[in-house]
């Protein structure tokens, strides 16, 4: 496959969009759809295999940042009740979306992945995020590793809403956690913790589905997108929790509104 400079540019842009948005409450899927429409029809090499590679880049960046804490939890599973309860809570929070995703993901993506739904979901989600940011009162839970199991289940059920394009998995987790009494920093931290098993299983599933689907040119585009996603996701994940603890979620809420408005304008202009 002959690659143009525009192909390389597009691979970098899409990788950066994935890395910048995957762990923020702004919907990576919605932003990728908007940017793909702006950049024109996808050529060969930007198929499901490319998407898997940029998601893998974002996931590995987060694992790199959290590796010390992951090792500490893993070691604590032998004799630390807090570590065991936290690991069980992550499993409880992960299961609902995993089960529903297996059953309905392809059907939902095929019927709902369009600019109209993404635009409205971004705007409504932005308004909800702004509301919960201002509503936040006295927090009962300030440590993401200490959420009770019922709260983990509630967060897991809320995460299922992110199957709708434009909703945002981190956004759903953060809103649910704060409604249950979590402090902003703890809610953001838990969103990153829960992103790891959720994204890992999704990437593994998609890798199996798309095996052998990359040509030499597509592999090069995927490698470029992977690198762009890894670097930008590393920067975002490293600073996200600290930023939220100081400034809250207003920036992300207003960005969602702007992005959703842009999606609806784009739909009106190009259909």
Secondary structure, 3 states (H helix, E strand, C coil): CCCCHHHHHHHHHHHHHHHHHCCCCCCHHHHHHHHHHHHCCCCCCCCHHHHHHHHHHHHHHHHHHHHHHHHHHHHHCCCCHHHHHHHHHHHHHHHHHHHHHHHHHHHHHHHHCCHHHHHHHHHHHHHHHHHHHHHCCCCCECCHHHCCHHHHHHHHHHHHHHHCCCCCHHHHHHHHHHHCCECHHHHHHHHHHHHHHHHHHHHHHHHHHCCCCCCHHHHHHHHHHHHHHHHHHHHHHHHHHHHHHHHCCHHHHHHHHHHHHHHHHHHHHHC
